[in-house]
Amino acid sequence: MRWIGVVLTLLLAVSCAGPLDPGTGSEGTGKTKQRETQQKKGKVEEIATGLQVPWSLVVTEQHIYISERGGAIVELPREGGKWKRRQLRLKKAVHHEGEGGFLGIAAHPEFEENGQLYAYHTYRDEGKTRNRLILLKREEGVWKEKQALLEGIPGGFIHNGGRLGIGPDGKLYITTGDAGKEEHAQNRNSLAGKILRMNLDGSVPEDNPFPDSLVYSYGHRNPQGLAWTEEGVLYSAEHGPSGDESGRDEINRIEAGKNYGWPIITGDEKRKGMISPQYQSGEDTWAPSGLTFLEGKLYIAGLRGEEVRFFATGKKESGRIFTGKGRLRDIVAVDGTLYVLTNNTDGRGSPKKGDDRLFKLAP
């Protein structure tokens, strides 16, 4: 009977293996072997409930701020306590439809002194759906728009991008989706299907890869995650094709001026002058949204995948550490801790009593 145990062990090993296919992240990437592991689970703490279609998460010294897609910011004391929902006073109304609405937020590098947040939201202009980037400041209990930094970003019912991040270079990075029109991604004159880079005042940095352009990288479908390693290397998380061709979600190492291939190549496909992903999901689907970095690993919040998955940056290793809470929209690493935001009330999930929620993980 000893051989039965051996066979069962082998079958179990095969069934637990993931479909992940990492590449080298350079032109002409091919498949390589991927090791799937299970990271040891740490403490999980639920710190907020009752959120309404939350999208983005910011952790400051004193507070946690959460954007809600309908058009509000939830404020939660970092050390615990009841949260408050703060309203917005904007010059153009939030258009909450489909995947659009009040999306990414990011704290100004001098937030503790000036109390300013960058925000990205969908709006309507002359019958068309657009996205815009603004600067907010809380005054008299309301977040007021102080300045519009960028408007007219193509938007749509789907693929609005919307993630914001301040890089180690002190610049603001913005992800934009292709707005459901694939041709936008390869057009460098369009702001859609891109990762944009700007100075904090909204101007174009002199060292951007294309003269007088905010475009930092292009050929993106719908990137919704940004994270930097300790060495300052930028990564993005991006949704792969939908429908019958679902899967092939991507983790990309982002370099200035590079073309990441959408819609011409996906997954392991390659073409001269285009960059293939560092990791891709194969036939599986993660639908990655938020992305963060902690101690040599990238962590994604998966929507359809409904898991926090990690990717080692120094070796070919991946696995999952958090499941069972439904759709996950954003994830942020602060002081060795992961904050994870669920997204079950967005119309695509199956909300339970108390959704949506914010969790604190000690990986």
Buried (B, 14 or more C-beta within 10 A) or exposed (E): EEEEEEEEEEEEEEEEEBEBBBBBBEBEBEEEEBBBEEBEEEEBEEBBEEBBBBBBBBBBEEBBBBBBBEBBBBBBEBEEEEBEEBEBEBEBEBBBBBBBBBBBBBBBEEBEEEBBBBBBBBBBEEEEBBBBBBBBBBEEEEBBBBEBBBBEBBBBEBBBBBBBBBBEEEBBBBBBBBBBBBEBBBBBEBBBBBBBBBBBEBEBBEEBBBEEBBBBBBBBBBBBBBBBBEEEBBBBBBBBBBEEEBBBBBBBBBBBEBBBBBBBBBBBEBEEEBBBBBBBBBEBBBBBBBBBBBEEBBBBBBBBBBBBBBBBBEEBBBBBBBEEBBBBBBBBBBEEBBBBBBBBBBEEBEBEEEBBBBBBBEB
